[in-house]
Each structure stands twice: as C-alpha cells, then as structure tokens.
Amino acid sequence: MGNTEAKPALDDAVEKFIKAEAGDGNIVTGWVIGISLKNINVPNSDGYVVENSDGMPYHSQIGLITSILDEKKNTILSQIIKEG
C-alpha cells in the first residue's frame, strides 16, 4: 500500500494489542498482517493486502507466514480429531 504515514500507527497498534493480550513481558520483534478486501465499487472484486513491520527481510516474512500457516493447519486438524 505504501502509506508511510499510517505505518507508525499500525506498528503502535500491534504493540498495544500484544501488550493487552499477552502482557508486558513480550517484545514484538516483527509482524506480518494479511487483510482481506472487497471493493464495493467494483463488482466481483476481492483481494488482499499484506503489510509487515519495517526492516523485516523477505525471508523472515516468508518464515513467519509459513509458521503461522502450519500452526493454523495443526489447530484445525486437532479440532477435527477432537470432534470425531
């Protein structure tokens, strides 16, 4: 998206969210956020935006996304097994 003015606000929001959810003992070292979009002015449109913390190299972004995907798959599989 490239909005350099909004990036510090997003970074601050991530920090505040983590402190509220996980406590002050956690330090955010990097983040990647994916957002699903639908443009109401363009029929049949959909898409997504991915933003990441400043200075996070591509290989770290890919590694974090891969870890998140693996964890989500494991969580879903565990829930399906529990439900029988």
Backbone hydrogen bonds in HBPLUS format (Angstrom, degrees):
<---DONOR---> <-ACCEPTOR-->    atom                        ^
c    i                          cat <-CA-CA->   ^        H-A-AA   ^      H-
h    n   atom  resd res      DA  || num        DHA   H-A  angle D-A-AA Bond
n    s   type  num  typ     dist DA aas  dist angle  dist       angle   num
A0009-ALA N   A0006-ALA O   3.10 MM   3  5.31 118.8  2.49 102.9 118.0     1
A0010-LEU N   A0006-ALA O   2.99 MM   4  6.30 153.1  2.07 154.5 163.0     2
A0011-ASP N   A0007-LYS O   2.89 MM   4  6.13 163.8  1.92 157.6 161.9     3
A0012-ASP N   A0008-PRO O   2.92 MM   4  6.07 157.5  1.97 144.2 150.1     4
A0013-ALA N   A0009-ALA O   2.91 MM   4  6.11 152.1  1.99 142.2 150.2     5
A0014-VAL N   A0010-LEU O   2.93 MM   4  6.22 154.9  1.99 152.1 158.2     6
A0015-GLU N   A0011-ASP O   3.06 MM   4  6.33 164.3  2.08 148.8 152.8     7
A0016-LYS N   A0012-ASP O   2.94 MM   4  6.18 165.0  1.96 152.4 156.3     8
A0017-PHE N   A0013-ALA O   2.89 MM   4  6.01 157.9  1.94 146.7 153.1     9
A0018-ILE N   A0014-VAL O   2.97 MM   4  6.19 167.8  1.99 157.2 159.5    10
A0019-LYS N   A0015-GLU O   3.01 MM   4  6.22 163.7  2.04 151.9 156.5    11
A0020-ALA N   A0016-LYS O   2.95 MM   4  6.09 156.2  2.01 147.0 153.6    12
A0021-GLU N   A0017-PHE O   2.87 MM   4  6.05 155.2  1.93 151.7 158.9    13
A0022-ALA N   A0018-ILE O   2.66 MM   4  5.43 162.9  1.69 151.5 157.1    14
A0023-GLY N   A0019-LYS O   2.96 MM   4  4.51 136.5  2.16 112.8 121.0    15
A0053-SER N   A0031-TRP O   2.93 MM  22  5.37 149.9  2.02 148.1 150.4    16
A0033-ILE N   A0051-GLU O   2.83 MM  18  5.38 164.8  1.85 158.1 162.9    17
A0051-GLU N   A0033-ILE O   2.96 MM  18  5.38 158.1  2.01 153.6 159.7    18
A0035-ILE N   A0049-VAL O   2.80 MM  14  5.16 159.5  1.84 156.0 162.4    19
A0049-VAL N   A0035-ILE O   2.87 MM  14  5.16 148.4  1.97 142.5 153.0    20
A0037-LEU N   A0047-GLY O   2.79 MM  10  5.10 170.4  1.80 137.4 135.6    21
A0047-GLY N   A0037-LEU O   3.07 MM  10  5.10 146.0  2.19 139.7 137.3    22
A0042-VAL N   A0039-ASN O   3.16 MM   3  5.49 163.8  2.19 111.7 116.8    23
A0045-SER N   A0042-VAL O   3.26 MM   3  5.67 133.3  2.49 141.4 135.4    24
A0056-MET N   A0053-SER O   3.38 MM   3  5.96 153.7  2.45 136.0 134.7    25
A0060-SER N   A0057-PRO O   3.02 MM   3  5.37 126.2  2.32 106.1 119.9    26
A0061-GLN N   A0057-PRO O   3.00 MM   4  6.37 154.1  2.07 153.3 161.6    27
A0062-ILE N   A0058-TYR O   2.91 MM   4  6.17 167.1  1.93 160.7 162.8    28
A0063-GLY N   A0059-HIS O   3.00 MM   4  6.06 155.9  2.06 136.2 143.4    29
A0064-LEU N   A0060-SER O   2.92 MM   4  6.09 158.1  1.97 147.3 152.4    30
A0065-ILE N   A0061-GLN O   2.94 MM   4  6.17 166.3  1.96 153.8 157.7    31
A0066-THR N   A0062-ILE O   2.87 MM   4  6.00 159.9  1.91 150.6 156.5    32
A0067-SER N   A0063-GLY O   2.96 MM   4  6.13 158.7  2.01 145.1 150.8    33
A0068-ILE N   A0064-LEU O   2.94 MM   4  6.15 158.9  1.98 150.3 156.1    34
A0069-LEU N   A0065-ILE O   2.94 MM   4  6.14 161.9  1.97 149.5 154.4    35
A0070-ASP N   A0066-THR O   2.92 MM   4  6.14 165.4  1.94 153.5 157.1    36
A0071-GLU N   A0067-SER O   2.96 MM   4  6.11 161.7  1.99 148.0 153.2    37
A0072-LYS N   A0068-ILE O   2.89 MM   4  6.10 158.8  1.93 151.5 157.6    38
A0073-LYS N   A0069-LEU O   2.95 MM   4  6.17 161.3  1.98 152.6 157.4    39
A0074-ASN N   A0070-ASP O   2.98 MM   4  6.21 160.5  2.02 149.5 154.7    40
A0075-THR N   A0071-GLU O   2.93 MM   4  6.13 156.6  1.98 149.1 155.5    41
A0076-ILE N   A0072-LYS O   2.99 MM   4  6.19 162.6  2.02 150.8 155.1    42
A0077-LEU N   A0073-LYS O   2.89 MM   4  6.07 166.0  1.91 152.1 156.4    43
A0078-SER N   A0074-ASN O   2.90 MM   4  6.01 161.8  1.94 147.8 152.9    44
A0079-GLN N   A0075-THR O   3.02 MM   4  6.22 154.3  2.09 144.3 151.2    45
A0080-ILE N   A0076-ILE O   2.95 MM   4  6.23 155.4  2.01 152.3 159.0    46
A0081-ILE N   A0077-LEU O   2.97 MM   4  6.22 160.9  2.00 152.5 157.6    47
A0082-LYS N   A0078-SER O   2.97 MM   4  6.19 158.8  2.02 147.2 152.9    48
A0083-GLU N   A0079-GLN O   3.01 MM   4  6.19 151.3  2.09 144.4 152.0    49
A0084-GLY N   A0080-ILE O   3.09 MM   4  6.27 124.0  2.42 138.2 152.0    50
A0084-GLY N   A0081-ILE O   3.16 MM   3  5.12 141.4  2.32  96.5 107.7    51
